[in-house]
């Protein structure tokens, strides 16, 4: 059976072998879940084993050309980092409060940055216990602030309506961004519980809800205020940090609210409503500019014909993001094989199997076969849709969860078919740009390229390009990903894969918001910066190349002053064939070999 399944994987890979364009800028991430040890770490592992397994995960993500990891560092009012407020997570050692022997967040940041990936600290703001009393009676919050807790049928959460809780959460997050070089903070979908809230928050209603105020509006406003307070704290403390939320995918607000927000109304009646059931108003956060991006969990596949199916939900969120001028990065989960209908029949055809052959497989074998056939197709469709519906030049793809991302074969599929080149994360133009350092002393020693970037802080990162010399001085060359090799936070990199002759190494500096410096080119005669608004002229074997930002008249004379050519070059790079020799091109001395 193993041999048969390998053949199935091969057949499916061939069926989806057409590579798509790989944008220079897009977010590519996975949710790396620590809760219940879903992805990482495993509590039975030693510190060294946990570190080794994280490196293996990050190596796999780098090979798939991912550029962001959402690492869950506070799953249940606990910490996968040295917290001034909360105990070590039980998901590190099996015991809440037990020191794991190293700092997981600091280690993860360093290893992610080595591999050119941003790391966002994934926070669950309100979840306290998923099973009642799992933290014990002496846990600090339960012991010192029982009034902060809301009790539900099988769980406890921190009370979103209690201002003391909000103040505490702001302090917890300030502690993280003050002591760790995280690139972002991200919340997921856990706000008020999915089971619904009736009168569990009667205590805080009595103290804090204005008389006559609709309870749903009060709950949403309490959450909205926390989000706004966190964003303000970030701007005051470390404004380079990005802040986003990955809520339940169906917004579900009424038409009157959509109209007031200035967005198209999407009727999703019949589905769970984040707005009215979870008191989670993602559109309000975008409108109030209290988040930098939204990453809603669009977990319904393309063949779902409900109003919240992928084909409907993603274009709607993209439109909302455009109106609000903030980024939308779709959170995705590749669904399992459908059990009936045309989709199932077409998948069986791609597997070269009959219904009886499929039914004869074990449950494990069915899962493998279904994932191989339908998983990559659906994944590819969703990536393409994210790109095609993006209206801001900032597409994004976030996969839940990381374990399935690898076990379903999506990492290899994406690297081969969709993420064929590295990508920079999207530019956030509303964030204050940092001063970009000048790149100097670019040197190549063996397979190591190194450079200096005096004055750069810990948030600065660098892009390395390997560019044919004939287009190295054309600013348009750097608008696409074709020659982008990697991103790193260090001032050196292994470039052993760059072996073509006639190419130049080029380095740029990139700030936390995504602003990129002019390219600095390592040439035989030294380092040259590409001026994007100037005429660039250089000689190549048998020709002179002229890169112009706009249509320009160019005259070419011999060194003795005889006019050879007078041509109008169009925007971009124009090549004029010439015999070897010295020439004056618009007065600039050029050598043609």
N, C-alpha and C positions, 0 to 999 in steps of 0.2 A: 504493500500500500504506500510506503514512503516514496518509492520510485515513481509511482503513479502521481502522487501529489506534487512531486518536484516537476514533473512534466506539465502539470496543470499550471503551476506558477510560471513556468516558461512560456506557455501558450498565452497566458494573460498578459505577461510583460510585453510580448510581441504585439498583442492587440492594442496596446496603448503606448506605442513607441514613438509617436510624433511629439517632439519637444516643443514646448511653448516658449515665447519670449520670456526672458528672466529680467524683470525690471531692476534698475539700479537701486531704487528705494522702495522697500516694503518691509513690514514687520513679519517675522517668521518665528513663532514661539510655541512652547508647550507649557501646559500646567504641570508642574512637578509637585505632586501631592505627598505630604508627609502624614496627614491624618490617617489613622489606622494602618500606617505603613504601606499605603497603596503603591507608591512609586519608590520613595526613598525618604529616610533610611530604613533599614531593617533593624528592629530593636535587638535582635539576637546577635548582631554583628559587633565586633570590636570597633574602636575608633579608627584603627588602621583599615579595617575591612570596609567601614562606611566611606572613608575617603577614597579608597580604591574603586568602590562601586559608583561613587559620584563621578569620578574621573572617567570611568567607562561610559556613563551616560552622556557626559559633556563631550567626550570624543565622538560618540555617535551623532550627537547633535551637530557638531562641527562638520563632520563628514556629510551630513545632510544639508549643509549650508544654512543652518538656522542662525539667527542673530540675537535672540532674546530668550531667557528662561524665566518663567514665573515660579519662584521657589517659595513654597508654603512654609513660613517661619513662625506663624502664630495661629495654630489651628483651633485651640480651645483655651484662650486666656493663659497661654504658656509660651515658651520661647525656644527656638532653635538657635539662640544667640545669647550672649551675656546681657541679660536684661536687668535694669535697675528696678523693675516693678513686678516682674512675674517669674515663676519658677521654670526650671528647665523642663522641656516637654517630655512626657512619658514615652513618646514615640521615638526617642533617642535611645533609651536604655531599658524601657519597660517599667520604669519607676518615675513618677512625677517628682521633679525637684532634684534628681540625681545628676551630678555633673558628668557629661559624656567624656571628659578628658581632653576636649579641644573645642574650638569655637566653629560650629558648622557653617554659620553664615559668613564669617570672615574667610574661611577656607573656600566656600563656594564662590564668593565674589572674585577672589584671586584666580581661581581655576577658570571661571567663565571668561574673565577679561583676557587671560592668556590665549583663549581660543576665539577672541574677537566677538564675544557675546555680551550683551547687556544683561544685568540681573535685576529683576524687580522683586522686591520682598512682598510676598502674597500674604495678606492679613485677613483673618476672619474677625471682624470687629466685635460682633455680639455673641457668637457661640461660646458657651461656657461648658456644658456637658451634653454629649449626645446620648448618654445613658445616665439616669438619675444617680447622684451621689457617687459617681465614679472617682471624683477627686477627694472624697472624704469630708468629714465634718470640720477638720482643722485647716482646710485650704484657706489661704489669706482672704480671698474675696468673700467666701461664704461666712467666715468667722468674723470679719471686720465690717462687712457691708452687706448683710443679708437683704437689705432693702433694694439693692441694685439688681437682684435676681428676679426673673419672671419664670414661674413654673408651668410647664406644659405636660402633656400626657406621659412623655418618656424623656423629657430633656429640660434643661435650663438654658436661658440666654440672659445676657445683660440687658437691662431695660433701656431701649432707645429713647424713651420719653423722660428719662431722669437726667437733668443737666450735669449732675456729678459724674455720671457714667461718660458723658461726652467729654468733659474736661479731662477725665482719666485717660480716655483713648487718645486724645490729642497729645498728652504727655508721653504715652507709650510710643507713639509714632515719632515724636520729636526725639526721643531717646535713640531710636533706630537710625534716623538720618543724620544725627549728630555724631554717632560713633562708627558708622559703617558707610562705605562708599557705594551704596546701592544706587542704581541708575533710575529706579522708579519704585513706587508703591502701588499695589493692586489689591482691590477687594474682589470677592466673588459674589455669589447670589444669596448668601445667608444674611437676611435682615430679620424681619418678623418671620416666624416659622410658616412652612407650607401648610401645616395642619389647620391654620387659621387662628386668629386672636379674637376672643370675645371680651372677657372682663379680667384677663390675667394681669393687666396693668392698672387695676383700679387704684392702687396706692398712688402712683405717679399722676394718674388722671386727676385725683382729688387735690393734689398739690400744685400741679403745673398746667393743666389744661384750662384755658380761659373759659369762663361760663358762656354757654351757648355755642361754643366752637364745635364743629363737626369732628367726631373722634378720628375719622379717617384722615381728614385734612391735618389734624394736630399730629398724628403719628408720622405722616409724610414730612411735615414741616420739621419735626424733631430730627428725622434722619437727614433731611436736606441741610439743616443747620450744622450737624456734625461734619458733613462733607465740606461745606463752605469753611468751617473752622479749621479743618485739616489743611485745605488748600491755602488758606491764609498763613497758617503756621509754616508750611513748606516755603512760601515766598519770603517769609521773614527769616527762616533758619538756613535753608539751602535751596535756593530757587532753581538750581539746575536739575533737581529731582522731578521726575514726571509722576503724575498721579492719574490713575484710571480705575475703572470698576467694570467687572464682568457680571452684570445682573442676569436674572432669568430673561430669556430671549423675547418673550411676549410682553411688550410694554402694557397694553391693555387699557390705556386711559380713554375716557369718553370723548366723543366728538367735540363737545364744547371746549374741553381742555386743549385738544389738538388745535382747534381754531385759534384759541388764545395764544398758543405757543407759535403759531404761524407755520405749522407743518401739515402734511397730508394726513388724513385720518385713515387708519387701517382697522377695519372691523374684525376683531378676533374673538367675538363672543363664542363661548363654548370651550375656550381654552383658559388655562390658569392666567390670571392677570397679576403681573408684578405690581401694577399701580394700586389695585383695590384689594388684593389678598395679601400681598407681602409689604405693602405701603412703601414701595420702592419706585421712585419716579426718576428714571434715568434721563428722560428728556429735560426735566427741570435742571439737573446738574449740568447738562450741556448748555442749556439756555443761560444759566447763571454763570457760566464759565468757571465752575468750581471743580472741574476735572479737565485733564488734557486729552483724554481719549476714553472711549467706551468700548467694551469688548463683550457684548451680550452673547449669551449662550444659545446660539442658533442650532439646536441639536436635532432638528427635524429634517430628514433627508429631502433630496430634490423630488423624489417621487411621492412625497406626502402632498396630497391635494388640498389640505386644509389651508386657511388663510395664513397660518404660521409655518407652512412648508418653506424650505430653503429658498425656492424660486421667488417667493413673495416677500418673505421677511427681510432678506439681505438687501434687496434694492430699496426697501422702505427705510431701513436703518442708514443706508448710504445717503439717501435723500435728506434725512434728519441731520446727519453729520454735516452735509453741505450747508444747510440753512444755519446751523449753529457754529460753523467754522471750527469744528473740532474733529479729531480723527475717530474713525470707526474701524476696529479690528475684529473681525468675526471670530468668535469661539466656535469650534467645530468638533463634532463627534461622528465618525463614520459609522453608519448604522449596520446592523447585521442583515443577512440575506432575507429578502421578503419571502413570505411563505406561500404566496399565490399570485396569479395574474401574469400579465405580459412581461413584467420585469424579471420574474423568476424564470420564465421560459427563455428569455434572451440570455440570462446568465448561464443556464444549463447548456445552452448552445456554445457559449464561449468556453465552458469547461469540457466540451465534447463528451457530455454525460447524458444518459437518459434519466428520467424521473426515478426509475427503479434502482439505477446505479447510485444515484445520490442518496436515496433512502437506505441503501445497504451500508452506508458509511457509519462509523461510530460517531457519537456526538462531537468528540474532539476533531475527528477528520472532517466532519461537516463544517465545523467552525473554521478550520484552516482553509478548506476549499472555498467556502463562501466569502471569506475575507479576501482571499487572493483574487477572486473574480469581481466581486461587487465593491469591495473596499477601495481598491485603487481607482475604479471607475468613478465612484461617488466622490472620493477625495479629489480627483483631478477636476471633476465638474465644479466642485465647490471652490477650489482655488481659482479656476478660470472665472467663475461668477464673481468672486471677491474682486478680482482685477477689473473685470469689464464693467462692473457697476460703481466702482470707486469714482468719485467726482472731484477729489482733492489732490490727486497724485500721491496718495498715501494708503495703498491697500495693505491689508493685514490678515494673517492667518494664524490662529491659535488653537492648538490641538489638545484635547483632553481625552485620555491622560497620557503621560509620557511612556508608561509601560506598554500600552496598546500601540502607541505610535511606532515603537520598534517591533513588537511581536506581530503586528499585522502587516509588516513589510512596508509601511508607508515611508519610512525614512529613506530606504533605498529607492523606492519609486519616485519620490519627490526629487531626490538628487539627480536622478537620471532623466526625468521628464519635465519637471516644473521649475525646480530651483537649480538650474543648470549653471548659474554663476553666483558668486557671493552678492550680497545686497547690503546697502546701508539702511539703517532705520529711517523712517520718514522724518522730514524736516518739520519741526514745530515752530512756525514763523512768529507766533505770538509770544514766545519766551525770549527773554532778554539775551542777545548774543554775547558770548564771551570774546575776549581779545584772543585772536588766534596767533600762536607763536610762529616765527619765521623758522623754517626748516634749514639747518645748516649742517655741514660736514657729513654729507651722505657718503658712506664708505662701504665697500664690499670686501669682506675678508672670508675667503672660502665660500661657504654657502650662507653666510650671515650678512644681512644688510643692516646697517646701523646709521643713526643720525642724531643730531642734537635738536632740541626744541626748548631753548632757554625760556624760563618763565611760565611753562605749562604747569597746571595743577593736576591733581589726581583724577579729575573727570575728563581730561583731554585724551582723545584716542586718535589713531593715525590709519590712513588707508594707503595701501601699497598697490601700485599699478605697474604692469610690465607692458610697455607700449612700443610698437614699431617706430623707429626713429622718424620715418616720413610723416607720421601723423602726431608725433609727440607735442608739437607746438600749436596744434589746433585745439582750441578750447572745447570744441564740440566733441572731441574724443572722450572727454571726461564726463559727458552727460549720460553715458550708457555704461552698462556693467561689463562690456566685452573684455576689457583689459584689467578689470579689478581683480586682484589676487587675494587679498585678505584685509582684515581690520585687526588692530592690536592696540592695547593700552601701553605697551612697552615701546622703547625707542630702538628696538632691534627685532629682526624676524628672520626665520629660516626661509630662504628663497631657492632651495635646491631644486624645486620643480620648474624654475624659470631658466630654460636652457637655450631658447632660440637665439640665433645671432641677429644682429641688426636691431636690437631692442634696447630701450632705455628703462631703468628703474625710475619711478616717479613716486613721490611721497606727498601726501596732503595731511593737514591737521584738521580735526573735526571736533567741534565742541559738543556738549551734552545735548543741546537742542537739535543738532544735526547740521549746523552751519559748517561748510567746508572751505578751507583756504584755497588759494590758487595752487596749481600743481608746481612742485619743485622737482626739476628734472636733473638726474645725475648724468652728465655728459662727459666725454673724455676731457673736455676743457674746463670742467667745473660744474657748479650747480646753477641752473637757470630757472627763473620763475616764468610761468606762462601768463602774460598779461591778456586778460580776456577781452579788453576793449581796444586793443592795439592791433596793427597790421604785423603779422609774423611772417618772416621770409627766411628760408633756409635752403641749403643745397643738399641734394641727394644724388646718387649716381645717375648721370645722364639728364638731369632736370633741376629746375628750381621750383620749390613749392611755396605758394603764397596763401596764407590763411588770413581771411578777412572777416570781420564781424558784419560788414555790409558791402554792397557793391562799390568797387573802388577802381580808379584808373591806375595802372602800373606801367612804368616805363623801364625797359631793360637795355642797358648800354654796355658796350665792351669797356674794358679798363681804360682804353684810349679815348673813350667818349663817343664812339660811334653807336647810333641808335640801332638796336637789334629788333626790338618788339615794343609795341605799345598796345596794351590789352586792357579790357575791362574785366575784372574778376568778380564773380558773384560771391555771396556769403558762403563761407565754408573754405575748403582747400582746393586750390587750382594748381595743377602741375603743368609747367611749360618746359618742353624738351629743349635742351641746349647741349652743344658739345662741351667736353671738359674744358675748364678754364676759369678765369676770374671775371666777374661781372659786377656792374653797379645796378642794383634793382631799387628804384626810387631813392637813389643816392646811397644805398647800403651795400657795402662790399660783401659779395657772396662767392664761395668756391663751389664749383660743380666738378665732381670727380669723373 
